[in-house]
Amino acid sequence: MAQDTRILGLDVPQDLVNMIPRKPLSFLRIADAVIALEREADRKGLPHSPLEFGSDMSLRKLTDSLYQLAMPRLVALVDRADAIDSGFADKAGALLAELHQSQHELPELLQLLPKQMRLDPSPGPGLRYLTQPDPASAGEPNELIFPPDAPPSVEASPKPDASTGPDIASPMEAPVSSEEPDQPLSTARDYASLKPEYGRMFRKVEIRPQYRESADWHLAMMRRSRSQYQRVEAATGVPWHFIAATHALEASFNFRAHLHNGDFPLSARTRQVPSGRPSVWLPPSDWNSSAKDALGLLGYVGQTDWSLERTLYRLEAYNGMGYRRRGVPTPYLWSFSNHYDRGKFVADGRFSATARSQQCGAAVMLKLLHDAGEITLQAAP
């Protein structure tokens, strides 16, 4: 008989293990590993972290929301050990990277350009695209306008200009009445058409009660890591809150993994799309260097318009506009809010009308920071 496997404290015959569906089995192992790491941290006497959350909830009984509960617990474990026990922090960071892949959705832009994104941050000669000025953003770099069936991209990356930084934010327009009428989700793809919708949805966004505690944890995490994000902002001109939201969605707040896609460890280049990043990489290297490479690769470095609407457009265009064709507000922006209930692209690009994202949306995170007075978002003219 094949060697037994230990799951949830029990020795289970390997033949039986092979009969368990892969995803539930993976979730059981991750839940068990998180609990074991928490016990080990307590035995080691590692100081507790203000980021600890949900430790009184059983991960084993909540497989439908494992990511939502386990991700903060693993981030807290890394935080507990970061300055004291690097080996333990790496163990927690590796498990966090594994958990991240259970929810991570490969952005549409990276699906479109896997080879070019790996080898060269500028579009290759074989790429068909048109450029046209955006009349709503005079002086801004052109948007890349792709053929009708191709997904949109973020802006082309200009050379960074050290003399310019992000615009100083000015207060948003006063919220309109709650009687502002809802409108059907637009199927447009260009910024000018979508700009009013972004402003309207942001003004009306509310956190669903069942996600309130998790949303508050995201706010606490972004506050605690603000100085780290601001160091990257100083080098790139990309606002720290944009980096924070991207870090949550693309790497589950893992500072021991690459910002590009959550790949672990930082001592090696990325393996998944975009692979081989950073192209110049002398391990062991730090998260800040990896983050700067990711932001430059995606064309964010050197941009000057970081208004609310432009920010939301960049985030959605990067992840993909495919949700609009199905009438579903993208969870990449709106998960945890009144705008989103369910519907998600799952493995192999398949869309499930019943699947629900467990990640907090970027627009929701920006709203949390705005309402807490951590940032002031500028409304586009």
N, C-alpha and C positions, 0 to 999 in steps of 0.2 A: 504493500500500500504506500502511496506517496506520503511524504512527510506531512504531519499535521500543521495547521496554521493557527496561530493564536489570535482570536478576535473577541473583543469585549471581555477579556479575561478568561476565555474558554478555549480549549484546544479543539479545533474543528477539523475533521478529516479533509484533506485536500480535494478528494473527489466531490465532497459536498460543497466546498468552497467554489469549485468550478461550475456548479449549478446555479450559484447566486448571480443575478444580473450584475454587470460590471459597475454601473454607476452607484447603485445602493451599496455594493461592497466597498467601493472606493470611499464613499461618504462615511461608512462605519469605521474604516481604518483611520481616516483623518480625524474623526471625532475622538476615537480612542487615543490617537497620538497627541491631540491637544490636551486632553485630560492628563495624560502621562507627563507631558511637559510642565503643566501647571503644578503637579505634585512634586516634580523634580526641582522646580524653581523654589517651592516652599521649603523643601529639604535643604537646599543650598543656602537658604536664608536670604535670597535676593530681595532687595527692597521692593515694596509694592509700587505700582504705577498709577497715577491719576487717570490713566486711560483704561483701566480695568473695567470691564462691562460684561454683564451676563454670566458671571461665574456661578450664580445660583440657579442657572437654567441648565437642564439636561440636554446636552448636544445629541445624545443617543436617541432621544425621543422626538427630536425636531429636525428630521432629515429634510423636510421641505424648506426650512430656513437655516440650514447649516451654515451657509456662507455668511448670512447676515449676523449670526451670533459668533461663529468661530473666527472670522476675520478680525474683529476688534480684540478678541482674546489673544490671538497670535501677535498682533501689533503691540499689545501691552506686554507680552512676554519678551519681545525684542527690546522694548523700552526698559524693562526691568534689568536686563543683562547687558545692555549695549556698552556701558562704560566699565563693566566689572568682569564679565565672563564672555569674551568674544565667541568662543566655541559654542556656548549654549545659545547665544543670540543667532549664530549661523544656523543652528538646528531649527530654531523657531522660524527664521527667515526662509529656510528651504521649504518647510511645511507650508508657510504662507504662500510661497510661489506656486506650490502644487495646488493649494486650495483656489488660488486666483484663476488658474486655468479652467476650473469647473464653471466659471461664470464669464470668463473673458471672451469677447466677441471680436474677431479679427476685423479691424476697421476696413471699410470698403475701399478706401484709397490704397491701402497696402495690398488688398487683393488685386487691384487693378494694375499696380506697378511693382510687383515683387522683385523683379530683377533690377529695374532702374533704382528702386529705393535701396537695394542692397549695395549697389555699386557706385551710384552717383546721385547726389541729392537734386541734381537738375534733370529735367526730362530728357530722355535719350532721343536720338534722331529719328527713331522709328515710331515715336508716339505721335498720333494724330490729334491735334488740338487747335483751337482758334483762340486768339486773345482779342478782347474788346474792352474798351474803357467802361468803367462803371460810373455813370453820370451822378450817382448819389454820393460818390466819394472822390471828388476832384483832388488830384494830386496823389492819390493812393496808388499802389501798384495794381496792375490789371488783375482781374480774376481769370482763372483758367476756365474757359467754357468748353466742355467736352461735347462730343457728338451725342445725339438724343438718347441713345441706349446706354451710354457710359456714365458712371457715377461722377459727381462733381469732386473737385479737389479744393484744398486750401490754396491760398495765394502762393505764387511762385516766390521763392526765397531771394530777396535782394541781399546785396552785401551789407553787413551791419555797419551802421554809422555811429561811431562812438560819441559823436556830438549830439545825437538825438536820443531821447528815451521815450517811454510811454507818456501819452498825454496826461496832464494833471486832471484827475476826475472831477467832474462837477455834479451837483446833485441831480438825481433823476427828476423827471417831471412829476408833479404831484399825482398820486394815485387817483384814477377816475372812480366814479361811483361804482358800487358793486352791481348796479343795474346795467353796466356796460354789456351789451348783448354778446353771447358766444357766437362764433361763426364756424362753419365746417373747416376742418383742417385743409390747408392749401396743398395742392399737388404740384405747385411751382417748385423750381429748383434754384432760381437766381435770387441774389440778396435783395435787390430792390423790391421784388414782389413779396418776399417773406418778412421784411423788416417790420411792418406794422403788426404782423402776427406775433413776432417775438416779444414786442413791447406789451401787447395786450395780454398774452399768456403769462408773462412774468408778473404783471400787475395783479393778476387774479390767482396766482399760485398759492396753494395752501398745503401744509403737510398733513397727510392722512394720519389720524390718531394712532393707528397701530404701528406707525413708523417713528413716532415722536422721539422715543428714547434713543433709537438708532441714529436719527438725524442729529440729536443733541450731541451724541458721541462724535459724529463727523465734525461738528463745529469745534468741539474740544480738541480733536486731533489736529485740525487745521490751525487753530490758535497756537497749540504747543509747537508745531513745526514751522511756524511763520518765518522765523529767522533763517531757517534752512532754505526755504523757497525764495526769500528775499535776496540771498546771496546769488542765486541763479538769475533772479530778475536783474540784479545789478550788472551781470555779465551779458545779458541777452536783450534786455528791454522788454521781455515778456512779463506781464503783471504776475505777482506772486499768487494771486487767487486763481488765475487761469492754470498755473503750474500745479497748484494744490488739487484742483478738480481733476485735472488730467492724471495726476499721480494716483488718485483714488481709483479711477476707472481703468487705467492701463496697467497698474501695478499693485493695487490694493494697499496703498500707503506703505509699500515695502521699501525701506531705504537700503536694503541689502540686495536689491534687484534692480535691473535696468528699467528706466522710465519708458523706454520704447514699447515694451510688451510684458514686463514682469519677469523676464528671464533671470534665473539665479544660477551662479553667483556673479558678482561684479568683477571677479578676477578673470573672467573669460568673456569673450565677445558674445553677443546674442546668438541664439541657435534658431529661434523661430523668426518668422517674418516680422520686421525686417532683419534678416540674418547678417552676421558678420559686422555688427555695429558695436562700438565705434570702429571705423576702418583703421584708425591709428589708435592702438590700445596697448599700453604697457602695464600689465597687471603686477601687483594689485593696485587698482585704481579706485577712485572715489565716486560716490553717487552724483555729486555736482558735475563732474566731467561727463558722465554718461547722460545726465539730463540736458546739458548744453548741446550735446551731439543730437539728441532726439529732437529738440526744439528747432535746431538748425535744419535738420533733415526734412522736417515737415513744413518749412517755410515760414515759421512764426518769428524768427529773429529779424529784427529791423522793422517790423510793422509798427505803425504809429496810431492807427485807429483801433482802440480797444474799447469802444462804446459797448454798451450792453448788447445791442442787437448784432453788431459785428462779431462780438465774442461768441454769442450763441450760434450764429451762422457758421463760424469757423469750426466749432465743436461738432455741430450736426453734419456739416459737409465732410469732415474727416471721417466720422463714423459711418456715414452713408444715409441717403435719402430714401432707402427702400421701405421704411415704415410708412411714409406718406402714401405710397401706392396702395397700402392696405388700410388707410384711414386711421392709423394708430400713431398718436404722438410718440416720438422716439423716447424710449426709456433712458437713452444716453443723456438726455436733458431732463426728463420729467418724472422718472421713477421716484417713488415715495410720495408723489403729489396727487392732488385731485385731478390732474390732467391725464394721468396714466393709471390703467387698471391691470391689463394683461396683454399678452402678445409679444413674442420675442423670437429673434433668429437664434436657432440652436445649432447643434453640430452640423457641419458640412453645409452651412448656409441655408438650412431648412427653416422655414417660418412655422412656428406653432402658435395658434390662436389662443391656446390655453396656458402656455408657459408664462411665467411672471419673473421679471428681473428682480434679483435680490440686491442689486447695487443701487446706491443713492445717485440720482441724476445730477449732472453738472449744474443745471439751472437751479435746482433745489439747494445745492451747496452754496452757490453764489447768493441766493436769497437769504440763507442762514447767516452768511457773513455780513450781508447788507443790513439785515434787520438787527444784528448784534452791534452795529456800528464799527465793524472791523474794516469795511471798505465802503466807498461811495462810488456808485456806478453812474457813469455818464450815459444819458440817453442820446441816441443818434439824432442829428438835426433832421 
